[in-house]
């Protein structure tokens, strides 16, 4: 049976904020949104790996998107949330975000896909390891929403651009 949601002209996006930047993820990829619990650090991991969290007996890797995007770290606050992804994305993991926004329903035609970058677009040393974790940008009435690809965030996919 074909999934009608995938073929629909509309998509629902779970929106969230990092600083003053609005991001979104396809709601079909989101398993749940949770409060930040006790996160156990993973020593000798990259700076964006916040640690591991146990949610109902299942261990999830937690990636701090602020560190992933080289933003300033903030102390844990009550409004920080953890977005947990469904198993079809990757092994159990979630991302730590500043705050959750609304579910945004929009037409797929409002999403401008990420452009392929040429070698001239990327400076020297970043040229071979540019992290392309976005799917595109969604044009909203009052803002632009950056659409993330969670599978690329967790796999740290590096894209050759030249």
LUMBA-763729 format. One record per residue (C-alpha): x, y, z; residue in one letter. Coordinates in steps of 0.001 Angstrom, whole numbers, plus 500000, padded with zeros to 6 digits. Example, Ala and Ser with C-alpha at 12.3 -4.5 7.8 and 13.67 -1.06 7.14 Angstrom:
2
512300495500507800a513670498940507140s
END
This chain:
162
500000500000500000x501393503383498998x501841506054501675x499586508965500715x501454511339503074x504600511030500966x502729511870497762x500680514728499200x501456518310498233x501478519185501949x504021518387504616x503930518865508382x507111520123509991x508055520040513661x509649523439514254x512256524337516852x514613527169517679x518350527531518169x518998531091519290x516908533201516888x517052530700514032x514000528635513120x514528525016512055x512162522269511031x512090518507510641x509482516382508878x507073515332511602x506986511790510150x510603511398511354x509866512475514951x509099509800517531x508617512114520508x509615515343522183x510914514971525709x512187517119528529x515922516957529074x516697514203531559x519912513084533142x522357512847530273x525378510633530850x528466512103529167x530436510033526664x534087510757527300x536426511345524358x533512511984521996x533158514963519695x532016518203521308x528533517984519781x527800514600521394x526132515618524654x525914512026525896x523447509191526363x519972509206527872x517764506321528985x514145506783527886x511846503972529027x514648501423528936x516068502408525543x519420504203525317x519542507200522959x522540509187521765x522014512929522342x523481515443519906x523653519075521000x522749521066517878x524274524246519348x527671522542519423x527042520871516058x526598524308514469x529455525881516502x527126528134518515x527839529235522072x526903526671524702x524099527482527128x523380526052530528x520546523561530584x517283525420530979x513765524175531534x512673525043528017x515415522967526385x513860519948524729x515023516691523269x513630515622519904x513793511833519581x513725510324516099x512066507176514803x514157504073514201x513959504378510393x516321507384510590x519177505687512479x519988503927515732x518151505580518639x519173509221518916x517856512660519568x518851516287519248x518961518878521991x517288522152520974x516664525497522700x512886525380522450x510091523775520453x507902525760518095x504659524772516442x503791522082513951x503859523910510629x501737522614507781x502918523888504417x502957522998500748x506022521210499451x506280523955496826x507105526394499664x510302524468500339x513285525468498253x515642522527498039x519273522886499026x521411523840496070x524407521754495127x527574523595496008x530419523889493592x534094523973494519x534094527746494071x531407528121496754x533528526576499497x536752528011500862x539996526009500950x540103523586503883x536313523378504245x536052522320500630x536185518557501109x534311518256504398x531332520600504195x528511519257506348x525389519339504269x522684518553506776x519896520667505355x517194519604502944x516206523149502103x514502526300503306x510775526730503850x509277530109503061x506797531006505794x504646534104506134x506924535863508662x510121533808508663x512348531315506899x512657527820508316x515786525750507720x514747522132507092x517208519613508555x517884516066507432x518258514180510743x519938511176509115x522805513407507965x523122514984511412x523644511654513153x525870510100510472x527911513290510091x527761512745506385x530522514520504590x529851515565501057x532480515922498384x531984519249496672x534402519539493869x
END
